[in-house]
Amino acid sequence: MSSENVQTKWGQFISLIIVFFFWGFVGSANDILIPVFKKVFTLSQVQSQLVAWAFYAAYFVGSVIFFLVSTKVDVLQKFGYKKTLSAGLLLSAVGSFLFIPAATMESFPFFLTALFTVGLGFSIQQIVANPLAIKMGSPQTGAHRLTLAGGINSFGTTIGAILLGIALFGMGDNKNTSLSLEDIKLPFIILGLAFIAVAIFMNFSKIEDPAKEEEEVVKVAHEKFKISDYPQLYLGMLGIFIYVGTEVTIISNLPALLHTAEFGNVLEDAIAPFIALYWGSLMIGRWNGGANVFNTSNLVNTALKFIVPAVAFGVIIGANIFAAHDVSAFYIYPLWILLFIAVSFVGGKNAGKTLMLFGISGLLMMVAGLVWPDPSIAKFFFISGGLFLSIMWPSIFDLAIAGLGKNTGKASSFLIMMILGGGVIPLIQGSICDFDLTSPGGIFGITWTHFSYVIPLLGFAYLGFYGFYCPKILKRQGIDHNIQSEGGGH
């Protein structure tokens, strides 16, 4: 592909990147909504986790509908990328506007419906956007483009919480700590209008539609494909389920943890910096992986592995200072970042080894968070889970679809359905938190809310196991995966 050809696609790629940014923005906005709804509607911790459930279940439902429709007609072939993506954006816009009557009626189920609608739109966007990012340029750098888009998505999550925090609570000295659902309206009106603007822009952009010849292949693949034939796939589906669940549960239950007396009674209006630090940790890791997009010498690449996380950490601190949050407690966090960098050097570019090492590291962080005597340090062990989760998605995906050949597309749609884990696992952890209401004595000398972090601990254990075990499955099938994952999404 000529360099001119690859360059013309940057304009399209940037418009696509905006879509990835939206996903992140709304994802972290949920984490502010959880403690806000919990207070306004006086919910238990499990009930407040229905926010995550509504959002991630929508991904699952959207994927299933898309899958069922595509057995009859190939949606992308029939309507093309642009129309499908625009339809997804418009559906999310409708969901955003539904927040207005939900706030007026002060109805929690109505809010959940609105969030579900936004998530449904996202599931359509996700099915189109992932393959599209890979196709917008030379195939060799496709996985890296996806990592870069993921990095922008993380930037959205990092500042989403802070911006929504400002919209709801103001900033600096004139912060209001009282909550009004009216304040939720404006941010979501703006979000809805932004979805519409991008949908219009997408319709006029020069995105090419998928080649028509793929149709026969899809039909042939449809007849012979059994998930049970591919242990890497069904164990990988469980991997994605647990991965997304762990990623979401750590942060969506963190406000409840910080709200306990043990962790300093942190109130709703002071929670945004911690949410930003958590999603920022995922950003640090993904930007670190994204550094591989650039073909540089080993020396420069090694330097980038330190410079990029430093810049990303600067972005988190800068965004918080802009919002007039006191983040002096965060200055110890680079110790965890250095630990993460060290582990990523050991893992190198091997998907299985990376996943195993990050799983073990995340597990050790959760153990430390549970047993560390000083809560002001313990909370950073939990938050650092974000660092070790950050580059797992491409590693799990890479391993799960290895050796699937023409069934790769089908396998991908099954893997994306497993995002459902983001709705299920927080409910499990939330139900453990709620034991504090019925048996306030706690367990092992800590509160139930603190103990509930055993859930992400178990999640990391499985992810580490999958990274260790999956390459052995692939070896038995005669697939040498180390070579494949050199270019894979890291």
Backbone torsions as a table, in degrees:
resi	resn	phi	psi	omega
1	MET	NA	129.4	-177.3
2	SER	-69.0	154.1	-176.4
3	SER	-64.0	-31.2	179.4
4	GLU	-61.2	-42.7	-178.2
5	ASN	-62.2	-42.5	-179.0
6	VAL	-66.2	-36.9	-177.5
7	GLN	-66.6	-39.3	-177.4
8	THR	-58.6	-22.9	-175.3
9	LYS	-81.2	-8.9	-179.1
10	TRP	-61.6	-37.2	179.5
11	GLY	-59.5	-44.6	179.0
12	GLN	-68.1	-41.0	-175.8
13	PHE	-62.6	-37.2	-179.8
14	ILE	-66.5	-40.0	177.8
15	SER	-64.5	-34.0	178.2
16	LEU	-69.5	-38.1	179.7
17	ILE	-60.1	-34.4	178.9
18	ILE	-60.7	-36.9	178.0
19	VAL	-63.3	-44.3	177.3
20	PHE	-60.7	-37.1	178.9
21	PHE	-62.2	-43.7	179.1
22	PHE	-57.6	-45.5	-178.3
23	TRP	-55.8	-44.6	-177.9
24	GLY	-66.2	-43.3	-176.6
25	PHE	-57.9	-48.7	-177.7
26	VAL	-70.6	-37.1	178.6
27	GLY	-55.1	-43.2	-178.4
28	SER	-85.2	-21.7	174.7
29	ALA	-60.2	-35.2	177.0
30	ASN	-54.0	-38.4	-174.5
31	ASP	-70.1	-24.1	173.0
32	ILE	-80.5	-37.6	-178.3
33	LEU	-64.1	-33.3	-176.4
34	ILE	-58.3	-57.4	179.5
35	PRO	-65.6	-31.0	179.2
36	VAL	-65.1	-50.7	179.3
37	PHE	-63.2	-37.1	-178.5
38	LYS	-58.7	-40.2	-178.1
39	LYS	-76.7	-49.8	-174.8
40	VAL	-63.6	-41.3	-177.0
41	PHE	-98.4	7.5	-174.8
42	THR	41.2	68.9	-177.9
43	LEU	-100.4	157.2	168.2
44	SER	-76.4	170.7	-179.3
45	GLN	-62.4	-39.9	178.5
46	VAL	-61.8	-46.0	-179.7
47	GLN	-60.6	-39.8	-179.1
48	SER	-65.7	-27.2	179.2
49	GLN	-73.6	-7.4	175.4
50	LEU	-64.4	-19.4	175.1
51	VAL	-60.8	-49.0	178.6
52	ALA	-65.2	-39.4	-179.2
53	TRP	-59.7	-48.3	-177.4
54	ALA	-59.1	-41.8	-174.8
55	PHE	-70.6	-47.3	-174.8
56	TYR	-81.4	-28.6	175.3
57	ALA	-65.0	-32.0	178.5
58	ALA	-62.4	-39.4	176.0
59	TYR	-57.5	-45.1	-177.9
60	PHE	-64.0	-50.8	-178.4
61	VAL	-60.3	-44.2	179.1
62	GLY	-59.1	-44.3	-179.4
63	SER	-64.6	-40.8	-179.3
64	VAL	-64.7	-45.8	179.0
65	ILE	-59.6	-46.8	-178.5
66	PHE	-59.6	-42.2	-178.6
67	PHE	-64.0	-45.8	-178.3
68	LEU	-64.5	-41.2	179.1
69	VAL	-64.4	-40.5	-174.5
70	SER	-71.8	-13.2	173.8
71	THR	-72.7	-24.9	178.7
72	LYS	-94.0	-43.6	-177.0
73	VAL	-143.5	136.7	179.2
74	ASP	-79.8	105.1	-172.9
75	VAL	-58.8	-46.2	-177.1
76	LEU	-65.6	-35.9	177.7
77	GLN	-67.0	-40.7	-172.8
78	LYS	-76.4	-46.7	-174.0
79	PHE	-102.6	-17.6	-179.6
80	GLY	83.4	166.9	-177.6
81	TYR	-64.4	-46.2	-171.3
82	LYS	-61.8	-49.7	-176.2
83	LYS	-65.9	-39.8	-178.7
84	THR	-64.7	-45.0	-179.4
85	LEU	-64.1	-43.0	179.5
86	SER	-62.9	-40.0	178.7
87	ALA	-60.3	-43.1	178.3
88	GLY	-61.6	-42.0	179.4
89	LEU	-64.5	-41.1	-179.0
90	LEU	-67.7	-36.3	177.1
91	LEU	-63.1	-41.9	177.2
92	SER	-65.0	-33.7	177.6
93	ALA	-63.9	-43.3	177.7
94	VAL	-58.2	-45.5	178.5
95	GLY	-58.3	-43.0	179.5
96	SER	-61.7	-42.7	-178.9
97	PHE	-68.8	-25.0	177.4
98	LEU	-65.7	-18.5	177.0
99	PHE	-62.8	-24.9	-175.9
100	ILE	-70.0	-55.2	176.1
101	PRO	-63.1	-31.1	179.9
102	ALA	-62.6	-41.0	179.7
103	ALA	-70.2	-39.0	179.6
104	THR	-63.5	-42.7	-177.7
105	MET	-83.2	-8.0	-178.2
106	GLU	51.2	50.6	-175.8
107	SER	-116.2	118.3	178.4
108	PHE	-64.2	-46.0	177.8
109	PRO	-59.1	-34.2	179.1
110	PHE	-66.8	-41.7	176.0
111	PHE	-59.2	-42.0	-179.7
112	LEU	-63.8	-38.2	177.7
113	THR	-63.1	-42.9	179.5
114	ALA	-61.4	-45.8	-180.0
115	LEU	-64.1	-39.1	178.8
116	PHE	-60.2	-41.0	-179.0
117	THR	-65.8	-42.3	176.9
118	VAL	-59.8	-45.2	-179.0
119	GLY	-63.9	-36.7	177.7
120	LEU	-61.3	-43.8	176.2
121	GLY	-60.5	-42.2	-179.8
122	PHE	-62.2	-37.6	-177.0
123	SER	-64.2	-36.5	177.6
124	ILE	-67.9	-43.3	180.0
125	GLN	-61.0	-41.2	-175.8
126	GLN	-63.2	-40.1	-178.2
127	ILE	-63.6	-34.1	-179.3
128	VAL	-85.3	-42.7	-166.7
129	ALA	-69.9	-37.9	-178.6
130	ASN	-61.3	-53.4	178.5
131	PRO	-64.8	-31.3	-177.5
132	LEU	-66.6	-41.4	179.9
133	ALA	-59.8	-37.5	-178.9
134	ILE	-69.6	-34.1	-174.5
135	LYS	-84.1	-8.6	-173.8
136	MET	-83.7	52.5	-179.5
137	GLY	151.2	-161.4	-174.6
138	SER	-69.7	138.6	-176.0
139	PRO	-59.0	-31.4	-176.9
140	GLN	-60.6	-36.1	-175.5
141	THR	-99.1	13.0	-177.5
142	GLY	-57.3	-48.0	-177.8
143	ALA	-63.6	-36.7	179.9
144	HIS	-68.6	-35.0	177.3
145	ARG	-62.9	-36.8	178.2
146	LEU	-65.8	-39.6	177.8
147	THR	-63.9	-41.5	179.5
148	LEU	-63.2	-44.5	177.8
149	ALA	-61.0	-39.9	176.8
150	GLY	-62.1	-34.6	177.6
151	GLY	-65.1	-38.7	177.7
152	ILE	-69.0	-38.5	175.9
153	ASN	-56.7	-42.7	179.8
154	SER	-68.0	-33.8	176.7
155	PHE	-62.6	-40.2	175.9
156	GLY	-59.6	-43.4	-179.4
157	THR	-67.7	-35.0	-177.0
158	THR	-67.0	-44.6	-176.8
159	ILE	-91.4	-15.1	179.9
160	GLY	-58.2	-47.6	-178.9
161	ALA	-62.4	-41.1	-177.6
162	ILE	-67.3	-44.6	-178.2
163	LEU	-66.0	-42.9	178.8
164	LEU	-67.0	-35.2	176.0
165	GLY	-59.1	-43.2	178.1
166	ILE	-65.2	-43.6	-178.0
167	ALA	-61.1	-37.8	-176.2
168	LEU	-85.6	-36.8	-170.8
169	PHE	-117.0	-2.8	-174.5
170	GLY	73.9	-169.2	-179.5
171	MET	-143.2	160.0	175.6
172	GLY	64.7	-139.5	-171.6
173	ASP	-73.5	-27.9	-177.1
174	ASN	-95.8	39.0	176.9
175	LYS	-72.7	138.3	172.5
176	ASN	-104.1	129.4	-177.9
177	THR	-93.7	-11.8	177.3
178	SER	-80.5	148.9	-173.3
179	LEU	-109.5	136.7	173.6
180	SER	-132.3	133.8	180.0
181	LEU	-66.2	-21.3	177.0
182	GLU	-56.2	-36.1	-175.6
183	ASP	-66.6	-15.4	-178.8
184	ILE	-77.1	-23.0	-172.2
185	LYS	-61.4	-53.2	-171.8
186	LEU	-58.7	-49.0	-179.8
187	PRO	-55.9	-36.4	-176.9
188	PHE	-81.4	-24.2	171.6
189	ILE	-65.4	-45.8	179.7
190	ILE	-60.7	-43.8	-179.1
191	LEU	-61.1	-45.7	179.6
192	GLY	-59.4	-43.3	179.3
193	LEU	-65.1	-37.0	179.1
194	ALA	-64.7	-41.3	176.7
195	PHE	-57.4	-45.1	-178.1
196	ILE	-64.0	-42.7	-179.6
197	ALA	-59.6	-44.6	-179.1
198	VAL	-67.9	-36.9	178.6
199	ALA	-61.0	-43.0	179.6
200	ILE	-65.3	-45.1	-179.6
201	PHE	-59.8	-43.3	-179.9
202	MET	-59.9	-40.7	-177.1
203	ASN	-64.2	-28.2	-178.4
204	PHE	-97.0	-2.8	-178.8
205	SER	-82.0	165.7	-172.8
206	LYS	-93.5	49.5	-179.6
207	ILE	-79.4	126.3	-179.9
208	GLU	-80.4	149.8	179.8
209	ASP	-87.3	161.6	-177.5
210	PRO	-63.8	149.7	179.7
211	ALA	-62.5	146.1	-173.6
212	LYS	-75.8	-19.1	-167.9
213	GLU	-72.9	-8.5	-174.4
214	GLU	-72.4	-10.0	-170.0
215	GLU	-59.0	-45.5	-177.3
216	GLU	-61.1	-42.9	-177.4
217	VAL	-56.0	-42.4	-178.3
218	VAL	-59.7	-42.9	-178.1
219	LYS	-65.1	-44.0	-179.3
220	VAL	-61.9	-45.7	-177.4
221	ALA	-62.7	-33.4	-174.7
222	HIS	-62.5	-34.5	-173.8
223	GLU	-71.6	-38.2	-166.6
224	LYS	-104.9	7.2	-168.3
225	PHE	-91.9	119.4	175.0
226	LYS	-123.7	125.0	-178.9
227	ILE	-59.0	-37.6	-173.8
228	SER	-64.4	-14.4	177.5
229	ASP	-75.8	-14.6	-172.4
230	TYR	-123.9	89.9	179.9
231	PRO	-58.3	-33.2	179.2
232	GLN	-60.6	-31.0	-178.8
233	LEU	-78.1	-50.3	-176.3
234	TYR	-70.5	-32.7	174.1
235	LEU	-70.8	-31.1	177.1
236	GLY	-70.6	-34.5	176.1
237	MET	-63.5	-43.7	175.5
238	LEU	-62.5	-36.8	178.0
239	GLY	-59.6	-47.8	179.7
240	ILE	-65.2	-40.9	178.5
241	PHE	-57.0	-49.5	-178.1
242	ILE	-71.4	-38.1	-179.6
243	TYR	-61.3	-52.0	-178.1
244	VAL	-65.9	-40.4	178.5
245	GLY	-59.7	-43.4	-179.7
246	THR	-66.1	-44.0	-179.9
247	GLU	-58.3	-43.4	-176.1
248	VAL	-77.8	-40.0	-172.8
249	THR	-68.5	-35.7	179.9
250	ILE	-56.7	-45.8	-173.6
251	ILE	-86.6	-33.6	-174.6
252	SER	-77.1	-16.0	173.1
253	ASN	-100.3	-3.5	-178.6
254	LEU	-65.2	-41.0	177.4
255	PRO	-56.4	-37.6	179.3
256	ALA	-66.3	-39.0	178.7
257	LEU	-64.6	-47.3	-177.3
258	LEU	-69.0	-19.1	-179.4
259	HIS	-79.6	-16.8	-179.3
260	THR	-70.6	154.8	-180.0
261	ALA	-59.3	-39.4	-178.7
262	GLU	-56.7	-37.5	-177.1
263	PHE	-101.5	13.4	168.1
264	GLY	98.3	18.8	174.4
265	ASN	47.8	46.2	-179.4
266	VAL	-70.6	127.9	-176.5
267	LEU	-89.3	170.2	-174.3
268	GLU	-54.7	-40.3	-173.7
269	ASP	-74.9	-11.0	-178.7
270	ALA	-107.2	10.7	-172.5
271	ILE	-87.2	-24.8	-173.5
272	ALA	-54.4	-42.2	-178.7
273	PRO	-60.2	-35.2	-178.8
274	PHE	-71.0	-38.6	177.2
275	ILE	-63.2	-42.3	179.5
276	ALA	-64.3	-37.8	180.0
277	LEU	-67.3	-38.2	179.8
278	TYR	-66.4	-54.6	-179.5
279	TRP	-66.8	-30.2	175.1
280	GLY	-63.2	-32.8	177.4
281	SER	-64.5	-39.1	175.5
282	LEU	-65.2	-36.5	178.5
283	MET	-65.3	-43.1	179.8
284	ILE	-56.1	-48.0	-178.9
285	GLY	-65.4	-41.5	-176.7
286	ARG	-72.8	-38.3	176.2
287	TRP	-62.8	-36.2	179.0
288	ASN	-62.0	-42.9	176.4
289	GLY	-68.5	-34.4	-178.7
290	GLY	-67.3	-18.5	178.9
291	ALA	-60.1	-23.2	179.6
292	ASN	-71.4	-7.7	178.8
293	VAL	-64.2	-32.4	-174.9
294	PHE	-92.2	130.8	178.6
295	ASN	-79.6	101.6	-177.6
296	THR	-127.1	166.5	177.5
297	SER	-68.3	164.0	-179.9
298	ASN	-57.9	-39.7	-177.7
299	LEU	-63.1	-47.4	-179.4
300	VAL	-64.0	-41.4	-179.2
301	ASN	-61.5	-42.4	178.6
302	THR	-63.8	-41.7	179.0
303	ALA	-62.7	-41.5	-180.0
304	LEU	-61.1	-33.7	-179.5
305	LYS	-61.1	-22.1	176.8
306	PHE	-99.7	-38.0	-175.9
307	ILE	-69.4	-45.0	-175.4
308	VAL	-60.4	-49.0	177.3
309	PRO	-60.9	-35.1	179.3
310	ALA	-63.8	-43.4	178.8
311	VAL	-64.0	-44.9	-179.0
312	ALA	-61.4	-41.6	178.0
313	PHE	-64.3	-38.4	175.9
314	GLY	-59.5	-38.9	178.9
315	VAL	-62.8	-43.3	-179.5
316	ILE	-62.1	-49.0	-178.4
317	ILE	-64.3	-43.3	-179.3
318	GLY	-60.8	-44.5	-179.3
319	ALA	-62.9	-38.6	179.8
320	ASN	-70.3	-38.1	179.1
321	ILE	-66.7	-39.3	176.9
322	PHE	-57.4	-39.1	-178.8
323	ALA	-84.6	8.4	177.7
324	ALA	60.6	37.9	173.0
325	HIS	-94.2	142.8	175.0
326	ASP	-83.7	113.2	-177.2
327	VAL	-117.8	26.4	-178.5
328	SER	-60.4	-28.7	179.5
329	ALA	-65.8	-20.9	-175.5
330	PHE	-79.0	-11.3	-171.2
331	TYR	-68.8	-9.9	176.6
332	ILE	-83.7	-16.5	-171.1
333	TYR	-61.9	-30.0	177.7
334	PRO	-54.3	-20.7	175.4
335	LEU	-60.8	-41.8	178.7
336	TRP	-68.9	-36.5	-179.5
337	ILE	-64.3	-40.3	178.7
338	LEU	-63.6	-39.4	177.4
339	LEU	-60.9	-44.3	178.5
340	PHE	-59.9	-45.0	-178.9
341	ILE	-61.4	-42.3	-179.9
342	ALA	-59.8	-45.8	-179.1
343	VAL	-65.0	-37.0	-177.8
344	SER	-69.3	-29.1	174.9
345	PHE	-66.3	-40.8	-178.7
346	VAL	-66.2	-41.0	-178.9
347	GLY	-67.4	-31.1	-179.2
348	GLY	59.7	-138.8	-176.7
349	LYS	-107.0	14.3	-177.9
350	ASN	-89.8	115.8	-172.5
351	ALA	-57.5	-46.4	-176.5
352	GLY	-65.0	-47.6	-178.0
353	LYS	-63.9	-43.0	179.3
354	THR	-58.5	-48.6	-177.2
355	LEU	-62.2	-42.5	-179.6
356	MET	-63.2	-47.4	-178.0
357	LEU	-64.9	-40.3	-179.7
358	PHE	-70.8	-33.9	176.0
359	GLY	-62.9	-47.0	179.5
360	ILE	-63.4	-43.1	-178.9
361	SER	-62.4	-45.2	179.5
362	GLY	-61.0	-40.9	178.4
363	LEU	-60.3	-45.0	179.9
364	LEU	-64.5	-36.4	178.0
365	MET	-63.7	-41.9	179.9
366	MET	-65.7	-41.1	177.6
367	VAL	-59.8	-46.5	-179.1
368	ALA	-61.6	-40.2	178.9
369	GLY	-62.8	-32.9	-179.5
370	LEU	-76.1	-35.2	-172.5
371	VAL	-104.4	-12.9	-176.9
372	TRP	-63.2	128.1	-173.0
373	PRO	-69.9	-25.2	-175.0
374	ASP	-101.7	110.2	-176.7
375	PRO	-59.3	-28.7	-177.7
376	SER	-66.9	-21.9	174.6
377	ILE	-96.3	-39.3	-176.1
378	ALA	-54.0	-39.9	-176.3
379	LYS	-62.7	-30.5	179.9
380	PHE	-72.2	-28.0	174.4
381	PHE	-63.7	-42.6	178.0
382	PHE	-64.9	-45.6	-177.9
383	ILE	-62.6	-34.5	-177.7
384	SER	-66.5	-12.2	171.8
385	GLY	-51.9	-34.2	178.8
386	GLY	-59.0	-37.4	178.7
387	LEU	-62.6	-45.3	-172.6
388	PHE	-80.3	-17.4	174.7
389	LEU	-82.9	-22.0	-163.1
390	SER	-52.2	-39.8	-175.2
391	ILE	-111.7	21.3	-179.1
392	MET	-76.5	-36.1	-176.0
393	TRP	-51.5	-55.6	-179.4
394	PRO	-63.2	-33.5	-179.7
395	SER	-66.3	-44.5	-179.8
396	ILE	-65.2	-45.7	-179.0
397	PHE	-58.1	-48.6	-179.8
398	ASP	-53.6	-48.6	-177.3
399	LEU	-71.5	-38.6	-172.4
400	ALA	-70.1	-30.3	-177.3
401	ILE	-102.1	3.4	179.5
402	ALA	-62.2	130.8	175.9
403	GLY	77.4	12.3	179.7
404	LEU	-90.4	-10.9	174.8
405	GLY	52.4	-124.8	-174.2
406	LYS	-70.5	-10.3	177.9
407	ASN	-89.8	7.1	-175.8
408	THR	-56.8	-42.2	-178.0
409	GLY	-61.6	-46.9	178.4
410	LYS	-59.9	-46.2	-178.1
411	ALA	-59.5	-40.9	-179.9
412	SER	-61.0	-40.9	-178.3
413	SER	-67.3	-33.8	176.0
414	PHE	-66.7	-39.3	-179.6
415	LEU	-64.9	-40.5	-178.6
416	ILE	-67.5	-32.3	176.0
417	MET	-58.1	-29.7	-174.0
418	MET	-72.9	-2.7	172.8
419	ILE	-58.1	-17.0	175.7
420	LEU	-48.6	-29.7	178.8
421	GLY	-52.8	-30.3	178.9
422	GLY	-65.6	-18.2	176.7
423	GLY	-96.3	-28.6	-172.2
424	VAL	-85.9	-49.8	-171.6
425	ILE	-65.1	-38.3	175.5
426	PRO	-61.0	-30.7	177.5
427	LEU	-65.2	-38.9	179.7
428	ILE	-65.4	-47.0	179.7
429	GLN	-65.6	-38.7	178.7
430	GLY	-61.6	-36.5	-179.4
431	SER	-69.2	-29.2	174.7
432	ILE	-69.3	-41.6	177.2
433	CYS	-54.6	-38.9	-174.5
434	ASP	-69.7	-12.2	173.0
435	PHE	-61.2	-23.2	177.4
436	ASP	-61.4	-24.7	179.5
437	LEU	-78.4	-38.0	-174.9
438	THR	-91.4	-38.5	176.6
439	SER	-129.3	82.6	-170.6
440	PRO	-65.1	-4.9	-179.0
441	GLY	-68.5	-16.6	-177.8
442	GLY	77.5	-165.2	-176.8
443	ILE	-147.4	140.3	-178.2
444	PHE	52.2	31.1	177.2
445	GLY	78.2	6.7	174.6
446	ILE	-126.3	164.3	179.8
447	THR	-69.2	159.7	175.9
448	TRP	-61.8	-36.0	-179.6
449	THR	-62.0	-40.4	177.9
450	HIS	-67.4	-46.3	-178.8
451	PHE	-62.3	-27.0	-176.3
452	SER	-59.1	-16.8	179.2
453	TYR	-71.9	3.7	170.2
454	VAL	-67.7	-22.7	179.9
455	ILE	-65.9	-54.3	175.2
456	PRO	-62.7	-28.6	176.7
457	LEU	-58.3	-47.2	179.3
458	LEU	-65.2	-36.0	177.9
459	GLY	-59.5	-49.0	179.0
460	PHE	-60.6	-37.1	-179.5
461	ALA	-60.0	-45.2	-179.7
462	TYR	-66.0	-41.6	-176.6
463	LEU	-64.0	-39.1	176.7
464	GLY	-64.1	-41.5	178.5
465	PHE	-60.9	-44.2	-178.4
466	TYR	-62.2	-41.0	178.9
467	GLY	-63.4	-32.3	-179.7
468	PHE	-78.6	-41.5	-168.8
469	TYR	-87.3	-36.9	-173.4
470	CYS	-59.8	-44.2	178.3
471	PRO	-58.3	-29.7	178.0
472	LYS	-68.5	-39.1	176.4
473	ILE	-61.9	-46.1	-176.3
474	LEU	-63.9	-37.5	179.6
475	LYS	-62.1	-42.6	178.8
476	ARG	-62.5	-29.1	178.9
477	GLN	-86.5	1.5	179.1
478	GLY	78.4	22.9	178.8
479	ILE	-103.7	121.8	175.9
480	ASP	-92.7	100.7	-170.0
481	HIS	-81.3	-20.3	-177.3
482	ASN	-57.2	-38.5	-177.8
483	ILE	-67.5	-44.4	-177.8
484	GLN	-58.9	-42.6	-168.7
485	SER	-81.9	-0.3	175.6
486	GLU	-56.4	-41.4	179.9
487	GLY	-94.4	-3.9	-170.9
488	GLY	-64.8	172.0	-167.1
489	GLY	-65.8	69.2	176.2
490	HIS	-120.1	NA	NA
